[in-house]
Amino acid sequence: MTAYECGENCTIDPEATVGYGDFDEPTLLGNDATIRAGSIVYGDVTVGDGFTTGHDILVRESTDIGDDVLVGTKTVIDGQTTIGSNVSLQTNVYVPTDTQIGSNVFVGPAAVMTNDEYPVRTDAGLEGPTIEDGASVGANATLLPGVTVGENAFVAAGALVTDDVPANSLALGAPATIRPLPAPLEGPNQLE
């Protein structure tokens, strides 16, 4: 097992595993981390202050996570991913390898991101989505490989995002169409 280092006031349930695997770099947790039972955080993961998990989450290696990030129950972060600060990944979110998530981002329950354009048919390489600062992704939305959800954009629940979503716009439907952002959805996410 890889060792881990934790800042002050960390709570790691005995049924959680932190520092899983055989990696050269330990898991680094900032202050005030709370990691609940059933959770597994691999080695070579760096997390800022105020990290909180639900139960049964997975964070794979080579992942960097900022401050004040919530990873909801049964969420999977498959590694080689960067997540900013003040981010809320709700229950059962899937984040594939090579994904970039900015700061002040909300991802709703059961949202799925993908990184393989032609799974098991060709080896075209992996490219996860990019979610820029202030964006929101609704429940059960699906983001296809390589798409960018722009700054302060809003992806509606159940949307299938096949193309980039411009900043300050709304994506809805399957496949998603782009519309102007309605007035009630303007402004920053209220995650605090």
C-alpha positions in Angstrom: 0.0 0.0 0.0 1.1 3.5 -0.8 1.2 5.8 2.2 -0.8 9.0 2.4 -0.4 12.3 4.1 -3.3 14.3 5.6 -3.5 17.8 6.9 -5.3 18.9 10.0 -8.8 17.7 11.1 -9.1 14.8 8.6 -11.7 12.1 9.1 -11.2 8.9 7.2 -13.6 6.1 8.0 -11.9 2.8 8.9 -13.7 1.2 6.0 -12.2 3.6 3.5 -8.9 3.0 1.7 -6.6 6.0 1.1 -3.3 5.5 -0.8 -4.3 2.3 -2.6 -1.9 0.7 -5.0 1.8 0.7 -5.6 2.8 4.3 -6.7 5.9 6.3 -6.2 3.9 9.3 -4.9 1.6 9.2 -1.8 -1.9 10.5 -1.7 -1.9 14.0 -0.4 -5.0 15.3 1.4 -5.4 18.9 2.6 -7.0 20.0 5.8 -10.5 19.1 6.8 -10.9 16.1 4.5 -13.8 13.7 5.2 -13.6 10.3 3.4 -16.5 8.0 4.1 -16.8 4.2 4.3 -16.3 2.2 1.1 -14.3 4.9 -0.6 -11.0 4.2 -2.4 -8.5 6.9 -3.2 -5.5 5.6 -5.1 -1.9 6.7 -4.6 -0.5 9.6 -6.6 -3.6 11.7 -5.9 -3.4 15.3 -4.6 -6.4 16.9 -3.0 -6.8 20.4 -1.5 -8.6 21.5 1.7 -12.2 20.7 2.5 -12.5 17.5 0.4 -15.7 15.6 1.2 -16.9 12.2 -0.1 -20.1 10.2 0.0 -19.8 6.5 0.4 -18.3 4.1 -2.1 -16.4 6.6 -4.3 -13.4 5.9 -6.4 -10.6 8.3 -7.3 -7.9 6.8 -9.5 -4.2 7.8 -9.8 -2.7 11.0 -11.3 -5.7 13.1 -10.3 -5.4 16.6 -8.9 -8.4 18.1 -7.0 -8.6 21.6 -5.7 -10.2 22.9 -2.5 -13.8 22.4 -1.3 -14.7 19.6 -3.6 -17.6 17.2 -2.9 -17.5 13.8 -4.5 -21.0 12.2 -4.1 -21.8 8.6 -3.3 -20.8 6.0 -5.9 -19.0 8.6 -8.1 -16.0 7.4 -10.1 -13.1 9.6 -11.1 -11.0 7.3 -13.4 -7.7 9.1 -13.0 -5.4 11.4 -15.0 -7.9 14.2 -14.3 -7.8 17.7 -13.0 -10.7 19.2 -11.0 -10.7 22.8 -9.8 -12.0 24.2 -6.5 -15.5 24.6 -5.2 -16.8 21.7 -7.3 -19.8 19.5 -6.6 -20.0 16.1 -8.2 -23.3 14.6 -7.1 -24.2 10.9 -6.6 -23.2 8.3 -9.3 -21.3 10.7 -11.6 -18.7 9.1 -14.0 -15.6 11.1 -14.8 -13.3 9.3 -17.3 -9.5 9.5 -17.7 -8.2 12.7 -19.4 -11.1 15.0 -18.2 -10.6 18.6 -17.1 -13.1 20.2 -14.7 -12.7 23.9 -13.8 -13.7 25.6 -10.6 -17.2 26.5 -9.3 -18.7 23.6 -11.3 -21.8 21.6 -10.5 -22.4 18.1 -12.0 -25.8 16.5 -11.3 -26.6 13.0 -10.3 -25.8 10.2 -12.7 -24.2 12.5 -15.3 -21.8 10.5 -17.5 -18.7 11.8 -19.3 -17.0 9.7 -22.0 -13.5 9.7 -23.4 -13.4 7.0 -26.2 -15.0 8.0 -29.5 -15.1 4.5 -30.9 -15.0 2.1 -27.9 -13.3 -1.2 -28.7 -13.5 -0.6 -32.4 -10.4 1.5 -33.0 -7.6 2.9 -30.9 -8.2 6.6 -31.6 -6.8 7.6 -28.1 -8.7 8.9 -25.1 -9.9 12.5 -24.7 -12.3 13.3 -22.0 -14.5 16.4 -21.9 -13.6 19.8 -20.6 -16.0 21.6 -18.2 -15.0 25.2 -17.8 -15.3 27.4 -14.7 -18.9 28.1 -13.5 -20.6 25.5 -15.7 -23.5 23.3 -14.6 -24.3 19.9 -15.9 -27.8 18.5 -15.1 -28.8 15.0 -13.9 -28.4 12.1 -16.4 -26.7 14.3 -19.0 -24.1 12.6 -21.2 -21.0 14.4 -22.5 -19.2 12.8 -25.4 -15.4 12.7 -25.9 -13.5 15.9 -26.4 -16.5 18.3 -26.0 -16.0 21.5 -24.1 -18.8 23.0 -21.9 -18.0 26.7 -21.8 -17.7 29.0 -18.9 -21.0 29.5 -17.1 -22.8 27.3 -19.6 -25.7 25.1 -18.5 -26.4 21.6 -19.7 -30.0 20.5 -19.1 -30.9 17.3 -17.4 -30.8 14.3 -19.8 -29.0 16.3 -22.6 -26.7 14.4 -24.9 -23.8 16.8 -25.7 -22.2 15.9 -29.0 -20.6 19.3 -29.8 -19.0 22.1 -27.8 -21.4 24.3 -25.7 -20.4 27.9 -25.9 -19.9 30.0 -22.8 -23.1 31.5 -21.2 -25.4 29.3 -23.2 -27.9 26.4 -22.6 -27.6 22.9 -24.1 -30.7 20.8 -24.1 -32.1 17.7 -25.8 -30.7 14.6 -27.5 -28.7 15.5 -29.4 -28.3 18.8 -27.6 -29.2 22.0 -29.3 -27.7 25.3 -28.1 -30.0 28.1 -27.0 -29.4 31.5 -25.3 -29.1 31.1 -21.5 -32.5 32.1 -19.9 -32.4 34.9 -17.4 -33.1 32.6 -14.4 -29.9 30.6 -15.2 -27.6 33.6 -15.6 -24.9 34.3 -13.0 -22.5 32.1 -11.1 -23.3 28.8 -9.4 -24.3 29.1 -5.8 -22.3 26.2 -4.4 -21.2 27.6 -1.0 
